[in-house]
Amino acid sequence: MKYTLHKDFSEINTQEWNDLVQGSVSDNPFLRYEYQRAWWEHRGGGEWANAQLVLVTAREDEKLIGIAPLFISEYDGQPALLLNGSIEISDYLDLIVRMDDHAHFITGLLDFLASSLADSWRGLDWYNLPDSSPTLAALKAESAQRGWTHLEEMYRPTPRIALNGDFDEYLSRVEKKQRHEIRRKIRRAEESERGVRWFISDMADVDAEIDAFLGLMEQDQGKAGFLQESMRDQMRAVIRTAHENGWLWLAFLEADGQRIAAALNFDYNNKLWGYNAGVNRAFMDLSPGWVLLGYVLQWCCENKRTEFDFMRGDEEYKYRFGAVNQYVMRVKLTRNQ
């Protein structure tokens, strides 16, 4: 394989990148060219003020075999190579390479990084690798062969709900008390005289819809603190990117003519990926978050989505809706001096 270090995303063809993602060991929206580029332009909403892009491709006979979207920054006391998208707002990350090329690509990649950028980094610190990714075992094997220090740990749970097209069947798998709560809250909202309805945004006015979503999101005190101006710019870029490339799924719940809840998801690879949400605190008597989530899951069933992925976080409500944990991992390799 011939490895090349790129200075900018513009040096790689968008379609070629995305075609490789679709056949990759980890096919998710956070690895798409558009998301990766938008994240880098804003550095994770200011998470990485000082970072150097390390964008590596590998080719054989001019065919794109693998992509390693990385950057170098000071982290955990040493200059480290991190996956582009790290850490906070990209729930799943990985190398972009097909399974058949995976082991060979990683071996060559580490050789290339150790020779071409030897003085720039001391270790790898990769977050948000899916627990099913072959990258985990490959990095462990490479570290043993090279005499590097290896650390692997569970970073966050990623609860998910498997779906098979039948909403009643899904509900039957939810614990009885919670099943009754979901049905009761939806029924109470529908029977109220406050004009409760839900809809998927057509994004006719993109900026206005983004503003409406962020306005609901920031009603949560913790999220309000998270939404500093640089992070707002990052979130706007992510939402706009998802919309422009056809995988944004943004829904709202209304009551009394006001938007009282929002669910921002990615509709990608025949599943919904639950990215973020918000509720109007003045309408908590209607349980707007639960009601909207119930409608979202019903839509998933009716539209043959195979899974709802809550992504990172162990909030209690996810398990009340019947989610089952999978995990994303952190792997840290440290080179010998």
Stockholm file with secondary structure:
# STOCKHOLM 1.0

chainA/1-337         MKYTLHKDFSEINTQEWNDLVQGSVSDNPFLRYEYQRAWWEHRGGGEWANAQLVLVTAREDEKLIGIAPLFISEYDGQPALLLNGSIEISDYLDLIVRMDDHAHFITGLLDFLASSLADSWRGLDWYNLPDSSPTLAALKAESAQRGWTHLEEMYRPTPRIALNGDFDEYLSRVEKKQRHEIRRKIRRAEESERGVRWFISDMADVDAEIDAFLGLMEQDQGKAGFLQESMRDQMRAVIRTAHENGWLWLAFLEADGQRIAAALNFDYNNKLWGYNAGVNRAFMDLSPGWVLLGYVLQWCCENKRTEFDFMRGDEEYKYRFGAVNQYVMRVKLTRNQ
#=GR chainA/1-337 SS CEEEEESSGGGSCHHHHHHHHHTSSSCCGGGSHHHHHHHHHHHHHHTCSSCEEEEEEEEETTEEEEEEEEEEEEETTEEEEEETTTTTTCSCCCCEECHHHHHHHHHHHHHHHHHHSTTTCSEEEEEEEETTCHHHHHHHHHHHHHTCEEEEEEEEECCEEECCSCHHHHHHTSCHHHHHHHHHHHHHHHHSSSCCEEEECCCSSHHHHHHHHHHHHTTSHHHHHHCCHHHHHHHHHHHHHHHHTTCEEEEEEEETTEEEEEEEEEEETTEEEEEEEEECGGGGGGCHHHHHHHHHHHHHHHTTCCEEECCSCCCHHHHHTTCBCCEEEEEEEECCC
#=GC SS_cons         CEEEEESSGGGSCHHHHHHHHHTSSSCCGGGSHHHHHHHHHHHHHHTCSSCEEEEEEEEETTEEEEEEEEEEEEETTEEEEEETTTTTTCSCCCCEECHHHHHHHHHHHHHHHHHHSTTTCSEEEEEEEETTCHHHHHHHHHHHHHTCEEEEEEEEECCEEECCSCHHHHHHTSCHHHHHHHHHHHHHHHHSSSCCEEEECCCSSHHHHHHHHHHHHTTSHHHHHHCCHHHHHHHHHHHHHHHHTTCEEEEEEEETTEEEEEEEEEEETTEEEEEEEEECGGGGGGCHHHHHHHHHHHHHHHTTCCEEECCSCCCHHHHHTTCBCCEEEEEEEECCC
//
